Amino acid sequence: MSVSGESSTKRNFRLPRIELKEFNGHVRSWIGFWGQFKKIDEDETIDNIDKFEYMLQAMEEGSQARSLVESFSPSGENYVEGSEPAQEQVC
């Protein structure tokens, strides 16, 4: 019995790689995008500078959301600064 509650059964197959949804800046696409991206956001093993780059890559070219994120210089500190306004703009 596993103490952590995780199953010890191994899969005999590989799941396909999940591509991160691209966010186009529209409110109706935010929930699907954030549902995927929050896994990156909450992953403490990923540096904030890398999270910033992932978020930037996931924003549709030319969208207002991407312009907002691009207005911050890429850094770990600016990931937090840039992601909060992006969320507030949509929500």
Secondary structure, DSSP 8 states (H G I E B T S, - for coil): --TT-------SS---------B-S-HHHHHHHHHHHHHHHH-TTS-HHHHHHHHHHHB-TT-HHHHHHHTS-SSHHHHHHHHHHHHHHH-
